[in-house]
Amino acid sequence: MTSHTAALTPDQVETLRRALERDGFEFSAKEHALFSARKGKLNVTVYQKGPKVLIQGKETEDFIRFTLEPEVLGEARLGYEEILQPEMFAPHFGIDESGKGDYFGPLVIAGVYTDGDIVRKLMDAGVMDSKRVTSAARIRQLAAVIRATPGCRAEVVSIGPERYNSLYQSFGNLNRLLAWGHARVIANLAAAVPGCPRALSDQFANPEVLRRALRQQEIDILLEQRTKGESDIAVAAASVLARERFVDWMEKTSAACGIRLPLGASEAVTEAARELVRQRGPEALGKAAKLHFRTTGAVLGGEDPEPAEPG
């Protein structure tokens, strides 16, 4: 293990700071962090958001076992996942998506089947939520591990911008479109792994939307929705596969059109969209972007379309 994150309370943040000072860590400033400290090849950073701690380096596991858990968290978690999260090791599907908040690119929904043996192999390989992975190369490495793991089944549904814009018009909002995609992935997985009793996804803004989509496809499975679903390894693995497909599309399309298509929905994205229109005309947006974002209105002028809706 060379990387680990954990949520902290404000009191635990101060306890950790004192432990690092005592043990001779060198502190430095880091953007968006309360503090960052290093000793040898071990780095410990506490981020403002959460707050949460990110531990990186070859001595990560020892630091968790001998400092973080006993002195800061006050409980042993590492190595006790099967006791603390037994449901994660039971057979189930994990579902996640990528591209929902990005103006450019597809909406990609992926699902992964895991059981106890598969989860242990994926954990040993370092599979984690894709949002914690900072490089496309690492995303691809983890995706290859997931696909090569015996018994692990995966399904990916990629909805390119043209198809996405058509479906958005049909469904009327993002939640219903997203639920349709989730239901398709679950249906494909259920066909590949008959008898799997449960599916887990992130919490929808309206949980009934996904349940209704499953009923429409006549899928009889126990559905669980929860916030921060990526803490489950099956969902984390699905997030990696979805991100891989999304990143691949973005890189290939950027190269094909000669314009770097940025992630998200920032001013840089707006400028890239304007450049795309200048070079290839307004119709090019429908082939590269999700047109209901307000970015479209900013690029083409006129009344702003609706923003992306939360999932």
ZADO-1210 file (C-alpha; in nm, 4 decimals, padded with zeros to 6 digits):
<atoms>
<atom x="00.0000" y="00.0000" z="00.0000" code="MET" pos="1"/>
<atom x="00.1452" y="00.3359" z="-00.1060" code="THR" pos="2"/>
<atom x="-00.1585" y="00.5644" z="-00.0768" code="SER" pos="3"/>
<atom x="-00.4437" y="00.6047" z="00.1720" code="HIS" pos="4"/>
<atom x="-00.7077" y="00.8641" z="00.2563" code="THR" pos="5"/>
<atom x="-00.9201" y="00.9080" z="00.5691" code="ALA" pos="6"/>
<atom x="-01.1752" y="01.1627" z="00.6868" code="ALA" pos="7"/>
<atom x="-01.0802" y="01.3605" z="00.9963" code="LEU" pos="8"/>
<atom x="-01.2593" y="01.5777" z="01.2498" code="THR" pos="9"/>
<atom x="-01.1094" y="01.9196" z="01.3347" code="PRO" pos="10"/>
<atom x="-00.9769" y="01.7779" z="01.6642" code="ASP" pos="11"/>
<atom x="-00.8153" y="01.4870" z="01.4798" code="GLN" pos="12"/>
<atom x="-00.6491" y="01.7322" z="01.2407" code="VAL" pos="13"/>
<atom x="-00.4755" y="01.9008" z="01.5343" code="GLU" pos="14"/>
<atom x="-00.3839" y="01.5659" z="01.6911" code="THR" pos="15"/>
<atom x="-00.2236" y="01.4602" z="01.3638" code="LEU" pos="16"/>
<atom x="-00.0369" y="01.7918" z="01.3326" code="ARG" pos="17"/>
<atom x="00.1141" y="01.7466" z="01.6794" code="ARG" pos="18"/>
<atom x="00.2135" y="01.3860" z="01.6029" code="ALA" pos="19"/>
<atom x="00.3890" y="01.4926" z="01.2841" code="LEU" pos="20"/>
<atom x="00.5729" y="01.7750" z="01.4639" code="GLU" pos="21"/>
<atom x="00.6820" y="01.5347" z="01.7373" code="ARG" pos="22"/>
<atom x="00.8111" y="01.2821" z="01.4823" code="ASP" pos="23"/>
<atom x="01.0220" y="01.5329" z="01.2940" code="GLY" pos="24"/>
<atom x="00.8193" y="01.5839" z="00.9765" code="PHE" pos="25"/>
<atom x="00.9037" y="01.8911" z="00.7683" code="GLU" pos="26"/>
<atom x="00.5998" y="02.1087" z="00.6975" code="PHE" pos="27"/>
<atom x="00.5314" y="02.3001" z="00.3766" code="SER" pos="28"/>
<atom x="00.2442" y="02.4971" z="00.2226" code="ALA" pos="29"/>
<atom x="00.0224" y="02.3290" z="-00.0363" code="LYS" pos="30"/>
<atom x="-00.2758" y="02.4629" z="-00.2289" code="GLU" pos="31"/>
<atom x="-00.6156" y="02.3691" z="-00.0793" code="HIS" pos="32"/>
<atom x="-00.4405" y="02.2035" z="00.2160" code="ALA" pos="33"/>
<atom x="-00.4436" y="02.2892" z="00.5864" code="LEU" pos="34"/>
<atom x="-00.0889" y="02.1580" z="00.5956" code="PHE" pos="35"/>
<atom x="00.1462" y="01.9171" z="00.4241" code="SER" pos="36"/>
<atom x="00.4376" y="01.7356" z="00.5863" code="ALA" pos="37"/>
<atom x="00.7156" y="01.5094" z="00.4666" code="ARG" pos="38"/>
<atom x="00.9637" y="01.2748" z="00.6265" code="LYS" pos="39"/>
<atom x="01.1856" y="01.0702" z="00.4005" code="GLY" pos="40"/>
<atom x="00.9649" y="00.9281" z="00.1271" code="LYS" pos="41"/>
<atom x="00.6428" y="00.9597" z="00.3280" code="LEU" pos="42"/>
<atom x="00.4076" y="01.2501" z="00.2568" code="ASN" pos="43"/>
<atom x="00.1104" y="01.3445" z="00.4720" code="VAL" pos="44"/>
<atom x="-00.1292" y="01.6147" z="00.3507" code="THR" pos="45"/>
<atom x="-00.4475" y="01.7307" z="00.5221" code="VAL" pos="46"/>
<atom x="-00.6877" y="01.8956" z="00.2782" code="TYR" pos="47"/>
<atom x="-00.9363" y="02.1668" z="00.3738" code="GLN" pos="48"/>
<atom x="-01.2269" y="01.9930" z="00.2059" code="LYS" pos="49"/>
<atom x="-01.3547" y="01.7270" z="00.4433" code="GLY" pos="50"/>
<atom x="-01.1132" y="01.7718" z="00.6096" code="PRO" pos="51"/>
<atom x="-00.9321" y="01.4590" z="00.4979" code="LYS" pos="52"/>
<atom x="-00.5777" y="01.3266" z="00.5107" code="VAL" pos="53"/>
<atom x="-00.3879" y="01.1822" z="00.2138" code="LEU" pos="54"/>
<atom x="-00.0911" y="00.9622" z="00.3022" code="ILE" pos="55"/>
<atom x="00.1524" y="00.8650" z="00.0261" code="GLN" pos="56"/>
<atom x="00.4773" y="00.6726" z="00.0108" code="GLY" pos="57"/>
<atom x="00.6307" y="00.3328" z="00.0797" code="LYS" pos="58"/>
<atom x="00.5820" y="00.3703" z="00.4563" code="GLU" pos="59"/>
<atom x="00.2089" y="00.4440" z="00.4268" code="THR" pos="60"/>
<atom x="00.0929" y="00.1199" z="00.5888" code="GLU" pos="61"/>
<atom x="00.3245" y="00.1529" z="00.8895" code="ASP" pos="62"/>
<atom x="00.2148" y="00.5126" z="00.9418" code="PHE" pos="63"/>
<atom x="-00.1500" y="00.4052" z="00.9390" code="ILE" pos="64"/>
<atom x="-00.0967" y="00.1169" z="01.1802" code="ARG" pos="65"/>
<atom x="00.1333" y="00.2909" z="01.4266" code="PHE" pos="66"/>
<atom x="00.0346" y="00.6581" z="01.4130" code="THR" pos="67"/>
<atom x="-00.2898" y="00.7396" z="01.2310" code="LEU" pos="68"/>
<atom x="-00.5115" y="00.4642" z="01.3724" code="GLU" pos="69"/>
<atom x="-00.3938" y="00.4423" z="01.7353" code="PRO" pos="70"/>
<atom x="-00.3132" y="00.8103" z="01.7941" code="GLU" pos="71"/>
<atom x="-00.5475" y="01.0030" z="01.5657" code="VAL" pos="72"/>
<atom x="-00.8481" y="00.7918" z="01.4684" code="LEU" pos="73"/>
<atom x="-00.8571" y="00.5910" z="01.7890" code="GLY" pos="74"/>
<atom x="-00.9539" y="00.2698" z="01.6127" code="GLU" pos="75"/>
<atom x="-00.7972" y="00.0038" z="01.3942" code="ALA" pos="76"/>
<atom x="-00.9439" y="-00.0092" z="01.0443" code="ARG" pos="77"/>
<atom x="-00.6668" y="-00.1295" z="00.8140" code="LEU" pos="78"/>
<atom x="-00.6958" y="-00.5040" z="00.7668" code="GLY" pos="79"/>
<atom x="-01.0424" y="-00.5090" z="00.9267" code="TYR" pos="80"/>
<atom x="-01.2420" y="-00.4122" z="00.6185" code="GLU" pos="81"/>
<atom x="-01.4309" y="-00.7427" z="00.6110" code="GLU" pos="82"/>
<atom x="-01.5434" y="-00.6873" z="00.9703" code="ILE" pos="83"/>
<atom x="-01.6238" y="-00.3179" z="00.9306" code="LEU" pos="84"/>
<atom x="-01.7776" y="-00.3419" z="00.5793" code="GLN" pos="85"/>
<atom x="-01.8996" y="-00.6996" z="00.5319" code="PRO" pos="86"/>
<atom x="-02.1475" y="-00.5945" z="00.2614" code="GLU" pos="87"/>
<atom x="-01.8583" y="-00.4829" z="00.0392" code="MET" pos="88"/>
<atom x="-01.7333" y="-00.8423" z="00.0221" code="PHE" pos="89"/>
<atom x="-02.0730" y="-00.9926" z="-00.0597" code="ALA" pos="90"/>
<atom x="-02.1605" y="-01.0472" z="-00.4293" code="PRO" pos="91"/>
<atom x="-02.3009" y="-00.7287" z="-00.5847" code="HIS" pos="92"/>
<atom x="-02.2809" y="-00.4858" z="-00.8763" code="PHE" pos="93"/>
<atom x="-02.1248" y="-00.1424" z="-00.8339" code="GLY" pos="94"/>
<atom x="-02.2318" y="00.1347" z="-01.0736" code="ILE" pos="95"/>
<atom x="-02.0749" y="00.4755" z="-01.1373" code="ASP" pos="96"/>
<atom x="-02.0458" y="00.7348" z="-01.4136" code="GLU" pos="97"/>
<atom x="-01.8012" y="00.9834" z="-01.5628" code="SER" pos="98"/>
<atom x="-01.8559" y="01.2972" z="-01.7679" code="GLY" pos="99"/>
<atom x="-02.1796" y="01.4091" z="-01.6061" code="LYS" pos="100"/>
<atom x="-02.0394" y="01.7489" z="-01.5099" code="GLY" pos="101"/>
<atom x="-01.8211" y="01.7956" z="-01.8170" code="ASP" pos="102"/>
<atom x="-01.9436" y="02.0112" z="-02.1053" code="TYR" pos="103"/>
<atom x="-01.7333" y="01.8263" z="-02.3587" code="PHE" pos="104"/>
<atom x="-01.7344" y="01.4518" z="-02.4006" code="GLY" pos="105"/>
<atom x="-01.9651" y="01.1579" z="-02.3466" code="PRO" pos="106"/>
<atom x="-02.1600" y="01.0457" z="-02.0449" code="LEU" pos="107"/>
<atom x="-02.0088" y="00.7104" z="-01.9520" code="VAL" pos="108"/>
<atom x="-02.1749" y="00.4683" z="-01.7110" code="ILE" pos="109"/>
<atom x="-01.9929" y="00.1558" z="-01.5958" code="ALA" pos="110"/>
<atom x="-02.0774" y="-00.1367" z="-01.3731" code="GLY" pos="111"/>
<atom x="-01.8602" y="-00.4036" z="-01.2107" code="VAL" pos="112"/>
<atom x="-01.9513" y="-00.7323" z="-01.0437" code="TYR" pos="113"/>
<atom x="-01.7476" y="-00.8280" z="-00.7373" code="THR" pos="114"/>
<atom x="-01.7478" y="-01.0869" z="-00.4617" code="ASP" pos="115"/>
<atom x="-01.5120" y="-01.1380" z="-00.1669" code="GLY" pos="116"/>
<atom x="-01.2221" y="-01.2838" z="-00.3661" code="ASP" pos="117"/>
<atom x="-01.2483" y="-01.0190" z="-00.6369" code="ILE" pos="118"/>
<atom x="-01.2640" y="-00.7336" z="-00.3848" code="VAL" pos="119"/>
<atom x="-00.9537" y="-00.8551" z="-00.2063" code="ARG" pos="120"/>
<atom x="-00.7619" y="-00.8760" z="-00.5361" code="LYS" pos="121"/>
<atom x="-00.8733" y="-00.5278" z="-00.6429" code="LEU" pos="122"/>
<atom x="-00.7816" y="-00.3804" z="-00.3052" code="MET" pos="123"/>
<atom x="-00.4381" y="-00.5412" z="-00.3193" code="ASP" pos="124"/>
<atom x="-00.3899" y="-00.3914" z="-00.6664" code="ALA" pos="125"/>
<atom x="-00.4671" y="-00.0413" z="-00.5357" code="GLY" pos="126"/>
<atom x="-00.8056" y="00.0083" z="-00.7033" code="VAL" pos="127"/>
<atom x="-00.9700" y="00.3227" z="-00.5682" code="MET" pos="128"/>
<atom x="-01.2232" y="00.5911" z="-00.6587" code="ASP" pos="129"/>
<atom x="-01.1150" y="00.7472" z="-00.9895" code="SER" pos="130"/>
<atom x="-01.1418" y="01.0972" z="-00.8410" code="LYS" pos="131"/>
<atom x="-00.8410" y="01.0100" z="-00.6249" code="ARG" pos="132"/>
<atom x="-00.6328" y="00.9144" z="-00.9304" code="VAL" pos="133"/>
<atom x="-00.4531" y="01.2101" z="-01.0845" code="THR" pos="134"/>
<atom x="-00.3103" y="01.0677" z="-01.4081" code="SER" pos="135"/>
<atom x="-00.4671" y="00.9097" z="-01.7143" code="ALA" pos="136"/>
<atom x="-00.1838" y="00.6558" z="-01.7241" code="ALA" pos="137"/>
<atom x="-00.2705" y="00.5312" z="-01.3754" code="ARG" pos="138"/>
<atom x="-00.6408" y="00.5162" z="-01.4639" code="ILE" pos="139"/>
<atom x="-00.5527" y="00.2906" z="-01.7570" code="ARG" pos="140"/>
<atom x="-00.3297" y="00.0712" z="-01.5410" code="GLN" pos="141"/>
<atom x="-00.6070" y="00.0193" z="-01.2861" code="LEU" pos="142"/>
<atom x="-00.8636" y="-00.0424" z="-01.5605" code="ALA" pos="143"/>
<atom x="-00.6416" y="-00.3149" z="-01.7067" code="ALA" pos="144"/>
<atom x="-00.6144" y="-00.4780" z="-01.3641" code="VAL" pos="145"/>
<atom x="-00.9914" y="-00.4723" z="-01.3203" code="ILE" pos="146"/>
<atom x="-01.0530" y="-00.6344" z="-01.6588" code="ARG" pos="147"/>
<atom x="-00.7873" y="-00.8994" z="-01.5953" code="ALA" pos="148"/>
<atom x="-00.9142" y="-01.0004" z="-01.2501" code="THR" pos="149"/>
<atom x="-01.0656" y="-01.3524" z="-01.2645" code="PRO" pos="150"/>
<atom x="-01.4407" y="-01.3572" z="-01.2047" code="GLY" pos="151"/>
<atom x="-01.4767" y="-00.9810" z="-01.2327" code="CYS" pos="152"/>
<atom x="-01.7411" y="-00.8826" z="-01.4894" code="ARG" pos="153"/>
<atom x="-01.7759" y="-00.5318" z="-01.6247" code="ALA" pos="154"/>
<atom x="-02.0143" y="-00.3424" z="-01.8505" code="GLU" pos="155"/>
<atom x="-01.9640" y="00.0066" z="-01.9932" code="VAL" pos="156"/>
<atom x="-02.2256" y="00.2214" z="-02.1674" code="VAL" pos="157"/>
<atom x="-02.0825" y="00.5296" z="-02.3386" code="SER" pos="158"/>
<atom x="-02.3291" y="00.7905" z="-02.4620" code="ILE" pos="159"/>
<atom x="-02.1523" y="01.0208" z="-02.7077" code="GLY" pos="160"/>
<atom x="-02.2534" y="01.3871" z="-02.7303" code="PRO" pos="161"/>
<atom x="-02.4808" y="01.3522" z="-03.0350" code="GLU" pos="162"/>
<atom x="-02.6703" y="01.0606" z="-02.8798" code="ARG" pos="163"/>
<atom x="-02.6643" y="01.2327" z="-02.5404" code="TYR" pos="164"/>
<atom x="-02.8251" y="01.5491" z="-02.6785" code="ASN" pos="165"/>
<atom x="-03.0966" y="01.3458" z="-02.8495" code="SER" pos="166"/>
<atom x="-03.1684" y="01.1446" z="-02.5348" code="LEU" pos="167"/>
<atom x="-03.1705" y="01.4575" z="-02.3206" code="TYR" pos="168"/>
<atom x="-03.4422" y="01.6006" z="-02.5422" code="GLN" pos="169"/>
<atom x="-03.6429" y="01.2767" z="-02.5037" code="SER" pos="170"/>
<atom x="-03.6015" y="01.2387" z="-02.1274" code="PHE" pos="171"/>
<atom x="-03.6317" y="01.6061" z="-02.0420" code="GLY" pos="172"/>
<atom x="-03.3675" y="01.6095" z="-01.7671" code="ASN" pos="173"/>
<atom x="-03.0356" y="01.4577" z="-01.6704" code="LEU" pos="174"/>
<atom x="-03.1602" y="01.2443" z="-01.3823" code="ASN" pos="175"/>
<atom x="-03.3928" y="01.0405" z="-01.6028" code="ARG" pos="176"/>
<atom x="-03.1245" y="01.0011" z="-01.8697" code="LEU" pos="177"/>
<atom x="-02.8721" y="00.8939" z="-01.6063" code="LEU" pos="178"/>
<atom x="-03.1165" y="00.6458" z="-01.4545" code="ALA" pos="179"/>
<atom x="-03.1813" y="00.4955" z="-01.7974" code="TRP" pos="180"/>
<atom x="-02.8079" y="00.4455" z="-01.8447" code="GLY" pos="181"/>
<atom x="-02.7656" y="00.2936" z="-01.4984" code="HIS" pos="182"/>
<atom x="-03.0544" y="00.0550" z="-01.5655" code="ALA" pos="183"/>
<atom x="-02.8995" y="-00.0543" z="-01.8962" code="ARG" pos="184"/>
<atom x="-02.5688" y="-00.1323" z="-01.7267" code="VAL" pos="185"/>
<atom x="-02.7393" y="-00.3243" z="-01.4457" code="ILE" pos="186"/>
<atom x="-02.9477" y="-00.5184" z="-01.6989" code="ALA" pos="187"/>
<atom x="-02.6344" y="-00.6163" z="-01.8926" code="ASN" pos="188"/>
<atom x="-02.4573" y="-00.7236" z="-01.5759" code="LEU" pos="189"/>
<atom x="-02.7603" y="-00.9201" z="-01.4560" code="ALA" pos="190"/>
<atom x="-02.7596" y="-01.1099" z="-01.7848" code="ALA" pos="191"/>
<atom x="-02.3887" y="-01.1850" z="-01.7446" code="ALA" pos="192"/>
<atom x="-02.4115" y="-01.2784" z="-01.3750" code="VAL" pos="193"/>
<atom x="-02.7608" y="-01.4226" z="-01.3141" code="PRO" pos="194"/>
<atom x="-02.8605" y="-01.4406" z="-00.9520" code="GLY" pos="195"/>
<atom x="-02.6512" y="-01.1484" z="-00.8267" code="CYS" pos="196"/>
<atom x="-02.8735" y="-01.0155" z="-00.5479" code="PRO" pos="197"/>
<atom x="-02.7790" y="-00.6497" z="-00.5151" code="ARG" pos="198"/>
<atom x="-02.6680" y="-00.3368" z="-00.7025" code="ALA" pos="199"/>
<atom x="-02.5089" y="-00.0296" z="-00.5434" code="LEU" pos="200"/>
<atom x="-02.4836" y="00.3196" z="-00.6891" code="SER" pos="201"/>
<atom x="-02.4329" y="00.6750" z="-00.5718" code="ASP" pos="202"/>
<atom x="-02.7410" y="00.8439" z="-00.4285" code="GLN" pos="203"/>
<atom x="-02.9700" y="00.9989" z="-00.6904" code="PHE" pos="204"/>
<atom x="-03.1285" y="01.3342" z="-00.6093" code="ALA" pos="205"/>
<atom x="-03.4608" y="01.1510" z="-00.6403" code="ASN" pos="206"/>
<atom x="-03.3988" y="00.7819" z="-00.5563" code="PRO" pos="207"/>
<atom x="-03.7265" y="00.6742" z="-00.7149" code="GLU" pos="208"/>
<atom x="-03.6050" y="00.7774" z="-01.0623" code="VAL" pos="209"/>
<atom x="-03.3555" y="00.4897" z="-01.0772" code="LEU" pos="210"/>
<atom x="-03.5977" y="00.2409" z="-00.9210" code="ARG" pos="211"/>
<atom x="-03.8550" y="00.3305" z="-01.1851" code="ARG" pos="212"/>
<atom x="-03.5995" y="00.2853" z="-01.4634" code="ALA" pos="213"/>
<atom x="-03.5164" y="-00.0626" z="-01.3342" code="LEU" pos="214"/>
<atom x="-03.8850" y="-00.1565" z="-01.3218" code="ARG" pos="215"/>
<atom x="-03.9305" y="-00.0375" z="-01.6792" code="GLN" pos="216"/>
<atom x="-03.6553" y="-00.2766" z="-01.7882" code="GLN" pos="217"/>
<atom x="-03.8072" y="-00.5536" z="-01.5709" code="GLU" pos="218"/>
<atom x="-03.4954" y="-00.5907" z="-01.3585" code="ILE" pos="219"/>
<atom x="-03.5662" y="-00.7557" z="-01.0250" code="ASP" pos="220"/>
<atom x="-03.2715" y="-00.6742" z="-00.7982" code="ILE" pos="221"/>
<atom x="-03.2187" y="-00.5141" z="-00.4601" code="LEU" pos="222"/>
<atom x="-03.1057" y="-00.1593" z="-00.5306" code="LEU" pos="223"/>
<atom x="-02.9027" y="00.0380" z="-00.2788" code="GLU" pos="224"/>
<atom x="-02.8198" y="00.4052" z="-00.3285" code="GLN" pos="225"/>
<atom x="-02.5904" y="00.5929" z="-00.0942" code="ARG" pos="226"/>
<atom x="-02.3716" y="00.9010" z="-00.0847" code="THR" pos="227"/>
<atom x="-01.9993" y="00.8421" z="-00.1377" code="LYS" pos="228"/>
<atom x="-02.0731" y="00.5052" z="-00.2939" code="GLY" pos="229"/>
<atom x="-01.7151" y="00.5006" z="-00.4288" code="GLU" pos="230"/>
<atom x="-01.5952" y="00.3860" z="-00.0856" code="SER" pos="231"/>
<atom x="-01.7232" y="00.0468" z="-00.2039" code="ASP" pos="232"/>
<atom x="-01.4607" y="-00.1284" z="-00.4190" code="ILE" pos="233"/>
<atom x="-01.7128" y="-00.2391" z="-00.6840" code="ALA" pos="234"/>
<atom x="-01.8309" y="00.1198" z="-00.7301" code="VAL" pos="235"/>
<atom x="-01.4717" y="00.2456" z="-00.7237" code="ALA" pos="236"/>
<atom x="-01.3795" y="-00.0053" z="-00.9959" code="ALA" pos="237"/>
<atom x="-01.6774" y="00.1094" z="-01.2026" code="ALA" pos="238"/>
<atom x="-01.5642" y="00.4702" z="-01.1628" code="SER" pos="239"/>
<atom x="-01.2198" y="00.3753" z="-01.2982" code="VAL" pos="240"/>
<atom x="-01.3621" y="00.2017" z="-01.6065" code="LEU" pos="241"/>
<atom x="-01.6001" y="00.4904" z="-01.6751" code="ALA" pos="242"/>
<atom x="-01.3199" y="00.7426" z="-01.6385" code="ARG" pos="243"/>
<atom x="-01.0929" y="00.5459" z="-01.8704" code="GLU" pos="244"/>
<atom x="-01.3531" y="00.5494" z="-02.1482" code="ARG" pos="245"/>
<atom x="-01.4218" y="00.9204" z="-02.0925" code="PHE" pos="246"/>
<atom x="-01.0519" y="01.0162" z="-02.0948" code="VAL" pos="247"/>
<atom x="-00.9905" y="00.8091" z="-02.4093" code="ASP" pos="248"/>
<atom x="-01.2731" y="00.9909" z="-02.5901" code="TRP" pos="249"/>
<atom x="-01.1471" y="01.3315" z="-02.4811" code="MET" pos="250"/>
<atom x="-00.7907" y="01.2638" z="-02.5922" code="GLU" pos="251"/>
<atom x="-00.8881" y="01.1158" z="-02.9297" code="LYS" pos="252"/>
<atom x="-01.1402" y="01.3908" z="-03.0072" code="THR" pos="253"/>
<atom x="-00.9011" y="01.6682" z="-02.9028" code="SER" pos="254"/>
<atom x="-00.6396" y="01.5240" z="-03.1386" code="ALA" pos="255"/>
<atom x="-00.8898" y="01.4822" z="-03.4219" code="ALA" pos="256"/>
<atom x="-01.0214" y="01.8390" z="-03.4097" code="CYS" pos="257"/>
<atom x="-00.6888" y="02.0011" z="-03.3260" code="GLY" pos="258"/>
<atom x="-00.8290" y="02.1746" z="-03.0173" code="ILE" pos="259"/>
<atom x="-00.7635" y="02.0692" z="-02.6604" code="ARG" pos="260"/>
<atom x="-01.1047" y="02.0069" z="-02.5062" code="LEU" pos="261"/>
<atom x="-01.0730" y="02.0865" z="-02.1330" code="PRO" pos="262"/>
<atom x="-01.2554" y="01.9049" z="-01.8562" code="LEU" pos="263"/>
<atom x="-01.5400" y="02.0526" z="-01.6550" code="GLY" pos="264"/>
<atom x="-01.7365" y="02.3659" z="-01.7407" code="ALA" pos="265"/>
<atom x="-01.4913" y="02.6497" z="-01.6752" code="SER" pos="266"/>
<atom x="-01.4012" y="02.9637" z="-01.8708" code="GLU" pos="267"/>
<atom x="-01.1295" y="02.7591" z="-02.0425" code="ALA" pos="268"/>
<atom x="-01.4031" y="02.5241" z="-02.1618" code="VAL" pos="269"/>
<atom x="-01.6043" y="02.8189" z="-02.2966" code="THR" pos="270"/>
<atom x="-01.3019" y="02.9492" z="-02.4871" code="GLU" pos="271"/>
<atom x="-01.2336" y="02.6046" z="-02.6352" code="ALA" pos="272"/>
<atom x="-01.5979" y="02.5815" z="-02.7433" code="ALA" pos="273"/>
<atom x="-01.5770" y="02.9232" z="-02.9099" code="ARG" pos="274"/>
<atom x="-01.2640" y="02.8143" z="-03.0942" code="GLU" pos="275"/>
<atom x="-01.4388" y="02.4966" z="-03.2059" code="LEU" pos="276"/>
<atom x="-01.7274" y="02.7033" z="-03.3452" code="VAL" pos="277"/>
<atom x="-01.4868" y="02.9439" z="-03.5184" code="ARG" pos="278"/>
<atom x="-01.3043" y="02.6586" z="-03.6896" code="GLN" pos="279"/>
<atom x="-01.5851" y="02.4144" z="-03.7614" code="ARG" pos="280"/>
<atom x="-01.9140" y="02.5972" z="-03.7244" code="GLY" pos="281"/>
<atom x="-02.1930" y="02.5885" z="-03.4617" code="PRO" pos="282"/>
<atom x="-02.3027" y="02.2377" z="-03.5615" code="GLU" pos="283"/>
<atom x="-01.9690" y="02.1043" z="-03.4299" code="ALA" pos="284"/>
<atom x="-02.0835" y="02.1721" z="-03.0732" code="LEU" pos="285"/>
<atom x="-02.3544" y="01.9080" z="-03.0996" code="GLY" pos="286"/>
<atom x="-02.0906" y="01.6487" z="-03.1864" code="LYS" pos="287"/>
<atom x="-01.8562" y="01.7370" z="-02.9006" code="ALA" pos="288"/>
<atom x="-02.0600" y="01.8902" z="-02.6189" code="ALA" pos="289"/>
<atom x="-02.3674" y="01.8535" z="-02.3979" code="LYS" pos="290"/>
<atom x="-02.5805" y="02.1326" z="-02.5325" code="LEU" pos="291"/>
<atom x="-02.8089" y="02.1867" z="-02.2326" code="HIS" pos="292"/>
<atom x="-02.5189" y="02.3314" z="-02.0302" code="PHE" pos="293"/>
<atom x="-02.5243" y="02.7115" z="-01.9959" code="ARG" pos="294"/>
<atom x="-02.1900" y="02.7132" z="-02.1748" code="THR" pos="295"/>
<atom x="-02.3785" y="02.6722" z="-02.5027" code="THR" pos="296"/>
<atom x="-02.5620" y="02.9979" z="-02.4492" code="GLY" pos="297"/>
<atom x="-02.2384" y="03.1751" z="-02.3583" code="ALA" pos="298"/>
<atom x="-02.0743" y="03.0459" z="-02.6778" code="VAL" pos="299"/>
<atom x="-02.3585" y="03.0986" z="-02.9241" code="LEU" pos="300"/>
<atom x="-02.5286" y="03.3947" z="-02.7584" code="GLY" pos="301"/>
<atom x="-02.8966" y="03.4318" z="-02.6855" code="GLY" pos="302"/>
<atom x="-03.0844" y="03.2802" z="-02.3962" code="GLU" pos="303"/>
<atom x="-02.8884" y="03.0473" z="-02.1680" code="ASP" pos="304"/>
<atom x="-02.9892" y="02.6811" z="-02.1796" code="PRO" pos="305"/>
<atom x="-03.0450" y="02.5020" z="-01.8505" code="GLU" pos="306"/>
<atom x="-02.7370" y="02.4082" z="-01.6451" code="PRO" pos="307"/>
<atom x="-02.6397" y="02.0485" z="-01.5766" code="ALA" pos="308"/>
<atom x="-02.8556" y="01.8939" z="-01.3079" code="GLU" pos="309"/>
<atom x="-02.7160" y="01.7202" z="-00.9975" code="PRO" pos="310"/>
<atom x="-02.7219" y="01.3400" z="-00.9913" code="GLY" pos="311"/>
</atoms>
